[in-house]
Amino acid sequence: MKDFGKEYGLILSSFLFSVGWFSIAFSLPLLGVRYGFTSAEIGLLGSGGALPFVIFPYVLRNYTPESALRLLRIPPIVVAIGSILLIPYSPSLFILGLAIVDLLQGLYWIVIEIYIGYLDREGGAEKYSFSWGIPNFVMPIAMGFLVNAYGFLPLFVVGSVACLGSFFVTPKVHFPNVRKATGKPEVKFVFPMLFVGNSSGYLFYVIIPHLRSVGVEYSALGILSSIPSLVIALGFFFLILLRSTSIWKSALISSLFLASPILLIFYHGLVEIAAISAVAGLGSAIGFSKVLAYVSKSTSPSYGVMYYEGFFAAGFTVGSLGGGFLFGLLSYGSSIVIFAIPVLYSIIMVLNSSRWISGSRL
């Protein structure tokens, strides 16, 4: 019974932190537009948020569950306080607040993923995915309408209160360390996580700010931001029902879907962007579920997090920073450069199929 309470306290902590963080995160590129930042500068803001996902997995790669749980209570309280600096006062306070919340939100996700990876709980990963997947879909819509009607201040109130709630419900007593694994995943099968980050960074830190700069309302941007999140959440559900398949096939299908934003060079109306984002969201769902399942079975939880979060962060940086810089030069033509990478990877996979398929069952 005590373990039940701890397990659901952990899931509730993740849910509340997700409500808080995805509320705050919706505002970040849009405030960059409000302060008059260029597309490259807004992209730089996005790459700053990806940096903790490179640093912390490496630093914490040998952490024990006990140490991870002690860290888990720190980020929610710091993000709740630091978000006050994001309330539109000045660009300098915004940058300071952004640095604080970006660093600590990255720490939270890394630590909870390491901790959950050690738990011998049936469906633990699925419950965790559900706990952040639903807020990831709901909060951009809610915050878009909220900002449209009342401005940014209520958004930060919601974000801070939810993060404080996460702090109070996080369990203080750890589960026994019951799961150990050794080994090393094949890097070529982790590459789709690069493309998951790529598409996310490009959509949220390049396309969304650009649409705001040309006058699209916050409520419409909230709906657009939520579409890939909805597809990801639905994808998680249906992929649980899908029988086991090879990591080769999963990686190939994921990469092909995640190459779809290359079409933005031809189609960039709101409905067309929404459709392309939905296709990329399906690729992300496959990447998150199937590729991460492969990683988790191939190595220890802490090292597994280092692999897939590192690839995700690298891709997010390419999509946001690289995409923002190129968008300033090429407009939607930047999509050809950014999304040629998953196309090239898919071609290499097919050309090497006979060698890569062997031993690639999940």
N, C-alpha and C positions, 0 to 999 in steps of 0.2 A: 504493500500500500504506500509505503514511503517512497519507493522507487517510482510508482505511478505519479505521485505528486511532483517529484523532481523532474520526471520526463516531461510532463505537461507544463510545468513551470518553465522549462527550457524552451518548449515550443511557443508558449505564450510570450516569453521574452523576445523571441525572434519575430513573432507577429507584431508586437507593439513597436519594436525597433524599426521594423520594415515600414509600418504606418508612418512613423516619424521621419525616417530617412527618405522615403520616396516622396513624401510631401515636400521636404526641404530640397531634394535633388531636382524636382520639377522647376524650381525657381532659378537655379544657378545659371544655365545658359541664357535664360530670359532676362535676368538682371544684367548679364554681360551686354545684351543688346541695349538695355535701358541706359547703361553707362557709356554707350557709344564705342564699345570695343570692336575691333575688326574681326573678320571671320577667323583669321589666324590666331588672334589673341583669345577668342572664345574657345577655339580648339585647344589652346594651351591650358585653359582652365580644365578642360576635360582630361587632358593627359596628366595633370596634377592629381586628379582623383584616381587615376589608374596606378600611380607610383607606389602607394602602400601595398598593392597586390603583388608587387615584385619584391619589395623589401621584407615585409613581415613573414611571408611563407618561408623565406630563406632563414631569417633570424630565428623563427619558431620551429624549424624543421625537426628539432630533437626534443620538443616540449612534451611533458607528460600531461595526462588529463587533469591531474590535480593543479598543475601550474596554469593550464589553459583556463580552467574555471575561475581561478583567482583573478585572472586578467579580464574576464568577460563582463564584470560589473563596472569596469572603468569607462569604456566608450560611451554607453548611453548617457551618463551624467555629464560628461564633457561635451558631447554633441548637443545636448539640451541647452547647456550654458553658452557654448560657442555660437550657436545659431542666432543668438541675440545680435551678434556683430553683423549678421547678414541682412538685418532689417535695413532697407535703403536709407543710409545716411550719407556715406561717402565711398568712393572707390577704394580708398586705402583700408577702411574698416572692412569692407566687403572682401578684399583680398586676404586680410588677416583671418577673418572668420572662416573663409573658404579653406585656407590652409589647415586650420584646426579641425574642422568637421571632416574634411577629406581624409586626413590622417587617421582619425579615430574611427570613422565608419569602416575604413579598410581593415583596421585591427579587429573590429567586432566580427566581421564576416569570416576572416581568417581563423580566428580563435574558435568560433562556434562550429565551423566546419571541421576543424581538427578534433574538437571534443566529441562531436556527434559521430565522427568516423571511428572513434574508439569504442563506442557503445554497442553492446550486443543486444540491440532492440529491433525486433522485426518491424520493418516499415519505417524505421527512424528517419532515413534519408527522404522518403516520400513525404512524411509529415513535415519535415523541415522545409522541403521544397514548396509544399502547400502553404506553409506559414509565411513565406515571403512572396510566393507567386500571386496570391490574391491581392495583397496591398500594392504590389507592383502594377497590377491592372487597374485597381479601383482608384488609388490616390491621384494619379495624374488627371483623371476625369474630374474628380471632386475638387482638386486644387485649381484646375483650369477655370471652372465656374466660380469658385470662391474668389480668385484673384480678379476675374472679370467684373465681379459685382462689388467687392470690398477692398481690393488692393492686396498687397503682399503681407501686411501685418498679421491678419488672421492665419495665414499659412504657417508662419513661424510659431504662432501660439499652438496650433495643432501639432506641429512637428516636435516642439519642446515638451509638451505634455505627454505625448506618446512615448518619447524617449525616456522621460522620467519614470513612466509606468514600467518600461522594460527594465530599468535599474532595480525597481522594487520587487519584481517577480522573479528575477534571475536566481536560481537555486544557489545556496552557499555550500552544500554538501555534495561531493562528487559521487558518480557511479563507480563501481569497481572497474579497473582497467582489465577488460576481458578479451579484447581483440588485438591481435598482433599479426602483422604480415611483413614479408620481406620481398625483395625483388625490385625490378625496375621496368616501367612500361616502355614500349617502343615509341620513341618520340614522333615518328611519322604518323602514328594513329592519334596523337594528341593535337595535331595541327588544326583540326576544325575548331578548337577553342579559340585559336587566333582569329578565325573568321567570325565567330560569335561576337568577340570583342570589337572586331572591325566594323560590323554592321551597326552595333549599338552606339559606338562612338560617333560614327558618321551621321546616324539619324538624329541623336539627341544633342550633339554639339556642333553640327553643321547645318543640317536641313531645318530642324525646328527653329533655331535662331534666325536663319535666313527668312523663313516664312513670317516670323514675327516682324522682322525689319521691313517687310513689304506690306505689313498691315493686317495679317491674319490674327483674329481674336484669340485671347488666351483660352477660351472655352473650346474652340476648334482645335487648338494645339494640344490641349489636354486629351481630347478624344483621339487625335492622331497618335500621340505618345503611348496611349493605352493599347492600341491595336496589336502590336507585336507581343505585348505582355499577355493579352487575352489568348492569343494563339499559343504562346508558350505554356500557359496554365492548362489549356485544353489538351495540348500535346502531351504534357506530363501524364494526364489521366489516361489517354488512349495508348500511350507507349507502355504503360504498366501492363496493359492487357495484351500487348504484342509479344509473340513468342520470341525466344532468344534468336539472335541473328549475329552474323559475323561483324566484328568491329570494322573490317574492310568495307563492307556494304554500308554500314551506318555512317562511317566517315565520308564515304563518297556521296551518299544522298544528302547528308548535312551540308557538305561543301557546295554542292550544286545549288541547293536552295539559297545558301548564303551568298552566292554569286549574283543573285537576282537584282540587287540594287545597281548593277551595271546598266540596267535598263533606264535608269533615271536620266541618262543623257537624252533619251527620246521622249520620255513620259514624265512630266513633273507637275501635273495638276494635282490638287488635293486628293481626289479619289484615286488617281493612279499611284500616288505616293503611298496611300493607305494600303492598296492592293499589294504593292511591292513589299511594303513593310510586313504584311501578313505572311507572305511567302518566306521572307527572311526569318520571321518569328518561328515558323515551322522548322526551319533549319537549325535555329537556336535550341528549340526544344529537343531535337534529336541529339544535338551536340551535348547539351547539359545532361541528358539522361543516359544515353548509350555510351558516349565517350567517357563520361565521369564514372560510369559503372565499370568500364574497362580499367580505368586508372585505379579505382579503389580496390579492384581485385588483383592488381599487379604489384602494389607496393604498400607501405605503411600509410596510415591516414595523414600524418604530418608531411611526409614526402609527396603523397598524392596531391594534397592541397598546393604544394609548391609547384608541381607540374602544371595542373590545369589553371590555377589562378595566374601563374606567371604568363602562360600563353594568352589567357584572356586579357590581361593587362597590356601586354605588348600589342595585341590587336586593337584594343580600345585606343591606345596612343596613336597608332597608325590611322585609325578612322577619324579621331577627333583632331589631333594636331596636324597630321599629314593632310587629312581631308580638308581642314579649315584653311591651311596655307594654300593648297591647290585650288580650293573653291574660289579664293580671292583672285586667282589668276585665270581659271578656266571655267568658272561657274559649274554647271552640272556636268561639264566634260570631265571634271575631276573624278567622277564615278568610274570612268574607264580605267584610270590608273589604279585607284584604290581596290577595285573589285576584280582586277585582272589576276590578283594573287590566288583566290580560291579557284578560278578557272584553270590556271596553270597547274595547281595542285591536283585538281580532278583529272586533268589530262595525264599527268605523271602516274597517278594511281591506276588508270586504265591501262596505260602502256606497260606497267609493271604488275598487272593483276595476278598473273600466274605465280609470281614469287611472293607477293604480299598476302594473298588469300590464305596460303598455307598456315595453319595454326592460329587463325584470327577469330575463332569462335569466342563469344563472350562467356 
